[in-house]
Amino acid sequence: MAKTFYIFGFSFLCLVLFGLVLWQGELRGGNEVTSVSEGYHGLSDQPGKWPWHIVYQSHYTTLYVDKAARRLMLYESRPDGAPHFVVSLEADIGKNAGDKQRENDHKTPEGIYFFEKKISPPEISFDLYGNLALTTDYPNPFDKLAGKTGYGIWLHAVPDQVPLTRGSRGCVVVSNKVITSLAEFIQLGKSPFIIVPEGQWEKPEVMIQAQKQFLQWLELWRKKWEAQELDTYFSFYHPNFVGNSSMDLEQWKKHKAKIKQRYTNIKIRVEPRLILRFKDQWVSRFYQTYESDQHRDEGEKVLYLIQSQSNENQFQILKEDWVAESPSKSIDL
């Protein structure tokens, strides 16, 4: 009897340790853009596949919400860019079905979002939001272009006695038991929060081909920018483009023309971190190093792109964000 109990206890301990490894695994995270994934390493309900919406993920952790299944899945990054499944959790969503269109429609939006800040009691009500809430950037640039309205779409908890079946006002809701653990994986402003009507998974070879197609486009954009071939470079931008400091396309063109007059040589390197997609909406995050004869900086750039309906290998940049990750250096000549 003692021997049987010992074997059972050891087996149970192994299962617990394995679960802790899954939950507490560490985040890992040249001129040519060539980096692609070579395989899938995760465990999930779709073995050997990864989400169609996560094309490349070498940095950050993605929270992936399947509204049809009412599940929230956690995917860790890997250096080769293949998302690694960690865990699937029960989640509640808006009490009304469909994609959010307007304020107070009680629908959960669908698309690619990022977390902005963490809020906890007493700033929020524990009875409504549990121990923690994470705000998102809804409406994102694609939502704004589509004329969608509303605000206050969060990932938050509820007290343990509240069931995850009552329907929310549009937020994604998880149990109070797991919200704190989830938050440990999230980097504000960087970790994606992808919400889809129904989960979709693909084989690695299909996803690697999607990576290659997008990276070819990104490399062409980089080369045209580096060569300062402005007419061709501007064709990569959407008519409703918004840049840093809220510059529209015409202001962007004038800004780049001034830079061309001032800087004679430009070198640009990009290192992909994230490539995400939802329908014809794509988001790419990459580390960028910019160097000219008078200026040098480096940091993370985010492109919001719309894929062409007639040519899936063509994109136009709707919005471009830049966050410096090292002090810029200017040389006055």
C-alpha positions in Angstrom: 0.0 0.0 0.0 2.8 2.4 0.9 4.6 1.6 -2.3 1.4 2.3 -4.3 0.9 5.6 -2.6 4.6 6.5 -3.3 4.2 5.8 -7.0 0.9 7.7 -7.2 2.4 10.7 -5.3 5.5 10.8 -7.5 3.3 10.7 -10.7 1.1 13.5 -9.4 4.2 15.6 -8.5 5.5 15.2 -12.1 2.2 16.4 -13.5 2.2 19.4 -11.2 5.8 20.3 -12.2 4.9 19.9 -15.9 2.0 22.3 -15.5 4.2 24.9 -13.8 6.7 24.7 -16.6 3.9 25.4 -19.1 2.6 28.3 -17.1 5.8 29.9 -16.0 8.1 29.3 -19.1 10.4 32.3 -19.8 9.6 34.7 -22.6 12.2 34.6 -25.3 12.5 36.9 -26.6 21.6 42.7 -41.5 20.0 44.4 -44.4 18.1 41.5 -45.9 14.8 40.4 -44.4 15.0 36.6 -44.6 14.1 35.1 -41.2 11.4 32.5 -41.3 10.1 29.7 -39.1 11.2 26.1 -39.7 8.7 24.2 -37.6 6.0 24.0 -34.9 6.9 23.1 -31.3 3.6 23.5 -29.5 1.0 21.3 -28.0 -2.7 22.1 -28.6 -6.0 20.8 -29.8 -4.5 21.2 -33.3 -1.2 19.3 -33.1 1.3 20.1 -35.8 -0.5 23.4 -36.6 -0.5 27.0 -35.4 -3.1 29.8 -35.6 -3.6 31.2 -39.1 -3.6 34.7 -37.6 -0.1 34.4 -36.1 2.2 34.4 -39.1 5.4 35.0 -37.2 6.1 35.4 -33.5 9.8 35.6 -32.3 9.0 38.1 -29.5 6.2 38.6 -27.0 3.3 36.4 -25.9 0.0 36.3 -27.8 -3.4 35.9 -26.2 -5.7 34.4 -28.8 -9.5 34.4 -28.3 -11.7 32.0 -30.2 -15.2 33.5 -29.7 -17.0 30.4 -31.1 -15.3 28.1 -28.6 -15.3 30.7 -25.8 -11.7 30.0 -25.2 -8.6 32.1 -24.6 -5.3 30.5 -25.6 -1.8 31.6 -24.7 1.0 31.3 -27.3 4.6 31.9 -26.3 7.1 33.2 -28.8 10.1 31.2 -30.0 13.3 32.4 -31.7 12.3 30.7 -35.0 9.0 32.6 -35.0 6.7 29.6 -34.6 4.1 30.2 -31.9 4.2 27.8 -29.0 0.9 26.7 -27.4 0.9 27.0 -23.6 -2.7 26.7 -22.3 -6.4 27.1 -23.2 -8.8 28.7 -20.8 -12.5 29.3 -20.5 -13.5 32.8 -21.4 -16.7 34.9 -21.5 -17.4 37.4 -24.3 -20.1 39.9 -25.3 -23.7 38.9 -24.6 -24.5 39.8 -28.3 -23.0 37.8 -31.2 -21.0 39.4 -34.0 -18.2 41.9 -34.4 -18.5 45.2 -32.4 -19.7 48.1 -34.6 -20.8 50.8 -32.2 -20.9 51.9 -28.6 -23.2 49.9 -26.3 -23.9 47.1 -28.8 -22.5 44.6 -26.2 -20.5 42.8 -28.8 -16.8 41.8 -28.5 -14.7 43.3 -31.3 -12.7 41.1 -33.7 -9.2 41.9 -34.8 -5.6 42.6 -33.6 -5.3 44.6 -30.5 -2.6 45.5 -27.9 -2.8 45.9 -24.2 -2.3 49.5 -22.9 -2.4 49.4 -19.1 -3.2 47.3 -16.0 -5.9 48.4 -13.5 -6.6 46.9 -10.1 -8.8 47.7 -7.1 -9.6 50.2 -5.7 -9.3 52.0 -9.1 -11.9 49.4 -10.4 -14.7 47.6 -8.6 -13.7 44.1 -7.5 -17.3 43.0 -7.9 -17.3 43.9 -11.6 -13.7 43.3 -12.7 -12.1 41.0 -10.1 -8.5 41.5 -9.1 -7.3 42.9 -12.4 -8.2 44.5 -15.7 -6.1 45.1 -18.8 -7.2 47.8 -21.2 -6.8 47.5 -24.9 -6.4 49.9 -27.9 -9.9 49.3 -29.3 -10.7 50.9 -31.7 -7.5 50.2 -33.6 -6.6 51.9 -36.9 -8.6 49.5 -38.9 -11.7 50.0 -36.7 -11.4 53.7 -37.0 -11.1 53.5 -40.8 -14.3 51.3 -40.8 -16.1 53.9 -38.7 -16.5 51.7 -35.7 -17.2 53.4 -32.3 -17.1 52.5 -28.7 -14.4 52.2 -26.1 -13.4 50.4 -22.9 -12.8 46.9 -24.3 -10.8 45.1 -21.7 -9.6 41.7 -20.6 -10.7 41.4 -17.0 -11.7 39.0 -14.3 -14.8 38.4 -12.2 -15.2 37.1 -8.7 -14.9 33.3 -8.5 -18.6 32.8 -7.8 -19.6 34.6 -11.0 -20.0 32.1 -14.0 -18.3 32.7 -17.3 -21.5 32.2 -19.2 -23.6 35.3 -18.5 -22.2 37.4 -21.3 -20.3 40.7 -21.0 -20.8 44.2 -22.3 -18.1 43.5 -24.9 -15.1 42.7 -22.9 -13.3 39.3 -22.7 -13.6 37.9 -19.3 -11.7 35.1 -17.5 -11.8 33.8 -14.0 -10.2 35.6 -11.1 -8.0 32.6 -10.5 -6.0 33.0 -13.7 -6.0 36.7 -14.5 -2.9 37.4 -12.4 -1.0 34.5 -14.0 -2.0 35.7 -17.5 -0.8 39.2 -16.7 2.7 37.9 -16.0 3.1 37.0 -19.7 1.9 40.4 -21.0 4.1 43.2 -22.0 2.1 46.4 -22.2 2.0 48.0 -25.7 3.7 44.9 -27.2 1.8 41.7 -26.4 -0.9 41.0 -29.0 -4.6 40.3 -28.1 -6.1 38.6 -31.1 -9.9 38.1 -31.1 -11.4 36.0 -33.9 -15.0 34.8 -34.6 -13.7 31.2 -34.9 -10.2 29.7 -34.5 -8.3 28.8 -37.6 -5.2 26.7 -37.8 -2.7 25.9 -40.6 0.2 23.6 -41.2 3.7 25.0 -40.7 4.5 24.9 -44.4 1.5 27.1 -45.3 2.5 29.6 -42.6 6.1 29.7 -43.6 5.0 30.5 -47.2 2.9 33.4 -45.8 6.0 34.6 -43.9 8.1 34.5 -47.0 5.5 36.4 -49.1 5.2 39.2 -46.5 8.9 39.5 -45.9 9.5 39.8 -49.6 7.2 42.8 -49.6 8.8 44.2 -46.4 12.3 43.9 -48.0 11.2 45.8 -51.1 9.7 48.6 -49.0 13.0 48.7 -47.0 15.1 48.9 -50.2 13.0 51.7 -51.7 13.2 53.7 -48.5 17.0 53.2 -48.2 17.5 54.2 -51.9 15.2 57.2 -51.3 13.2 56.3 -54.4 10.3 58.4 -53.1 7.8 58.0 -55.9 7.9 54.2 -55.5 8.2 54.4 -51.7 5.0 56.4 -51.4 3.1 53.8 -53.4 3.5 51.6 -50.3 1.2 53.9 -48.3 -2.5 54.0 -48.0 -4.4 57.2 -49.0 -5.7 57.4 -45.4 -2.2 56.9 -43.9 -1.4 58.3 -40.4 2.2 58.5 -39.3 4.0 59.6 -36.2 2.8 63.0 -34.8 -0.5 62.3 -36.7 1.0 63.3 -40.1 -1.3 62.5 -43.0 0.1 61.2 -46.3 0.8 64.7 -47.8 2.6 65.8 -44.7 4.5 62.5 -44.8 5.6 63.1 -48.3 6.9 66.6 -47.5 8.7 65.3 -44.5 10.5 62.6 -46.5 11.4 65.0 -49.3 13.1 67.3 -46.7 15.1 64.3 -45.4 16.2 63.4 -48.9 17.6 66.8 -49.3 19.5 66.7 -46.0 20.8 63.1 -45.8 22.9 61.8 -48.7 23.2 58.2 -47.5 20.7 56.1 -45.5 21.1 52.5 -44.2 18.2 50.6 -42.7 18.1 47.2 -41.0 15.0 45.5 -39.9 14.6 42.4 -37.7 11.0 41.0 -37.6 9.4 40.3 -34.3 5.7 39.8 -35.1 3.6 39.3 -38.2 -0.1 39.1 -37.5 -3.2 39.1 -39.7 -6.9 39.2 -39.5 -8.9 39.1 -42.8 -7.1 41.7 -45.0 -5.6 43.5 -41.9 -2.0 42.9 -41.1 0.3 44.2 -38.3 4.0 43.9 -38.3 6.4 44.8 -35.4 10.1 44.8 -36.1 13.3 46.2 -34.7 14.7 48.9 -36.9 18.1 50.5 -37.1 18.3 53.7 -39.1 21.6 55.3 -40.0 22.6 58.2 -42.2 25.5 60.5 -42.6 24.0 62.8 -39.9 21.6 60.8 -37.8 21.3 57.3 -36.1 18.6 55.7 -34.1 17.1 52.3 -33.4 13.9 51.0 -31.9 10.7 49.2 -32.7 8.4 50.1 -35.6 4.8 49.0 -36.0 3.1 48.9 -39.4 -0.6 48.6 -39.8 -1.3 47.3 -43.3 -4.2 46.6 -45.6 -3.7 43.6 -48.0 -4.7 44.2 -51.6 -7.9 42.4 -52.7 -6.5 41.8 -56.2 -2.9 40.8 -55.2 -2.3 39.0 -51.9 1.4 39.9 -52.1 0.7 43.6 -52.1 0.0 45.8 -49.0 -0.5 49.5 -48.2 0.6 51.0 -44.9 -2.4 52.6 -43.1 -0.5 53.6 -39.9 3.1 53.6 -38.8 4.3 53.9 -35.2 7.8 54.3 -34.0 9.2 53.9 -30.4 12.9 54.6 -29.9 14.7 52.0 -27.8 18.1 53.8 -27.6 19.0 57.4 -27.6 19.1 58.9 -31.1 22.4 60.6 -32.2 22.6 63.5 -34.6 25.7 65.0 -36.2 25.5 68.6 -37.1 27.6 69.4 -40.2 
